Amino acid sequence: MTKEVNPTDPATIPKFVDELPKPVTVKPKYYKGQQRKDYYELKMMQAEHCFHKDFPKSIIWGYNGLYPGPTIEAKKDKSIYVRYQNQLPSEHFLPIDFTLHTANDSQEVRTVTHLHGANVDWESDGHPEAWYTRDYAQTGPKFSKEIHEYTNHQPGTTLWYHDHTMALTRLNVYAGLAGFYLLRDTLEERSNLPCGDYEYPILIQDKSFNEDGSLFYPDEPPFPVPVHPSITPGFVGNTIVVNGKVWPYLNVEPRKYRFRFLNASNRRGYIISLANDEPMIQIGTDGGFLTAPQEIQSVELLPAERTDVIVDFSKFEGQDITLINSDEDFLDEHTRVIMQFKVCLPLKCEDTSEIPERLAVSMDLHPHNAHIERHLSLSATTDDFGRPMLLLNNRMYHDPATEKPALDSIEIWNFINASPFDHPIHLHLIQFKILERRPFDMELYQNEGRLEFTGPPEKPHVYEQGWKDTVRAEAGKVTKIIMHWKDHVGHYIWHCHFLEHEDHDMMRPILVMKNVHPVQEQHAEIQHHEKEHSSEQNHGDSTIVTSNNEHTVPLLNTIQYITPTEEIVENSHASVQTTYVEDEIEYNPQTIPLLTSTQNITRPIETAYLENNVEYNQLSKPLLNNTQNIPLSKVELSEQHIVTDIESIPQPIFSSTEFQPRQRISPRRRRRWY
């Protein structure tokens, strides 16, 4: 006797009974004029959607009334134009917290669409304050265009578009306002990858349902607050929905398939792998193709991250292979399952697709070319209602912009995650590379504001080698990325892509500026305490960093009580060409340098600083190296004016006696909160 299906109880929901749908591809209209310009219109509408064959239909909001929205396919360097029309009702069907900024004094239903990962002018970027209501009756302060222009001046990749409205993103995306944007280029055409019927974009979300099959979203957190409805620190559902279906299946042929995985969940992370332990071939990340395909056993995706993989089913004819999730946060026997592949279709024709040996040409950024290095904290506090609130750089969204990169500058950003949780940090406009992660003493940083490393730098995970627009900032670590600000100036955003965190002030403005020098600001004194070690010291109590490569130079090394009293300016005429050789150096967990770059430097750079007793490799340009109690001097630059300085370490926004999530929240409950 079969158990009656109850949408609220995952144990009663049959798995693998709905076939995985492939999102429809939208067709463009055309402008009249000298050039045929691809023009699309997508209407944001309320509609009914069937998540499971045994569920009643549910109300969703979708682009063109579809969930996921229709896929837009574009070509590199060919502009398209998209108008997202708001045809939604005047009231939301999910609970709105009116205590959040903008939500308390604006219309209840507002939308604006962000093309995630796009190199685009800021007025078409989907700024959260560029929202508008139905038929543009009311608009936000940053609204300027009804039609978004996407120039597509970037490598082919898997992008996605989704709602980005101030204080409503978590609800609008959960309601269904998300879809794929596939950007293709000639490299993809030449590579003979699986395509057509053998290429699937896979949008993964977790959801919960009421007994009538309608979408459930909590109207309060799991602890008492004086506000109702209230935002919750993080929503996770008890079912997994793929391309709009709960635990679907896909019939496949015994051949190669290409899957573009996207984590579109509000909060849940996934570690995706095949249940039969067979590898996948990764060919791309957020920003496009890797330089060469690589074999991976699994891939971790936090919300907004994507990966592009090929799975070869040729050896598994007649078998069922489950796609599983082994992420430990919020995991249970049901959310461990994502979908199933059934290798049951006959081979229509010979599989002539290929996995090329080489893909994209390497275009790496080098740390020694960076104009500015920023240190940005991720920390926890409470809001006016006693609710936990996560912040970036110790500031709320409405505080003045502090990240103001210059056009055509290269910057390094260090995310100091002093919160107890990993966060997916997304930067608009650009793609970046992950340089390293490094653990630090969280308790010392929270209590005293001092950053001391407790281990050596860690390389990016194998599946993070390519270009990224969203990075996992791991708890208790400094995550270092490098990026090039180019092509556009204006108002952009960086934020955590846990949607509840983003809506509750874990979001900050970026102002990209033109015709300014990338100048590093003066900052307060930094004190870094180190202890001397003898050669007889026990290595088990210290972190040992060994480097005999003369091309590898730390950005900051052996700093003791450095006070940046003057700007440091490079002088291209008074160059010093000496040799820096780094021997084995022993570091105690409390004496590790503030920042270390382990990137190989291959470009000859002339460097000159007016300090004594400091040797520099003529092929290297460290910011600071082997400086002890040295007053920083200033040299006038005649040809190129680049100013560098030591960035201050952001202080935690709470003292040891104030709110600290680690102290007030038990590990079990805290995991559920965020």
Secondary structure by P-SEA (a helix, b strand, c coil): cccccccccccccccccccccccbbbbbbbbbcccccbbbbbbbbbbbbbccccccbbbbbccccccccbbbbbcccbbbbbbbccccccccccccccccccccccccbbbbbbccccccccccccccccccccccccccccccccbbbbcccccbbbbbbbbbccccaaaaaaaccbbbbbbbcaaaaaacccccccbbbbbbbbbcccccccbbbbccccccccccccccccccccccccccccbbbbbbccbbbbbbccccccbbbbbccccccbbbbbcccccccccbbbbbccccccccbbbbbcccccccccbbbbbcccccccccccccccbbbbcccccccccccccccccccccccccccccbbbbbbbbcccccccccccccccccccccccccccccbbbbbbbbcccccccccccccbbbbbcbbbbccaaaaaaccbbbbcccccccccccccccccccccccbbbbbbbbbccccccccccccaaaaaaaccbbbbbbbccccbbbbbbcbbbbbbbbbccccccccbbbbbbccccccccccccccccccbbbbbbccbbbbbbbbbccccccccccccccccccccbbbbbbbccccccccccccccccccccccbbbbbbccbbbbbbbbcccccccccccccccccccaaaaaaac
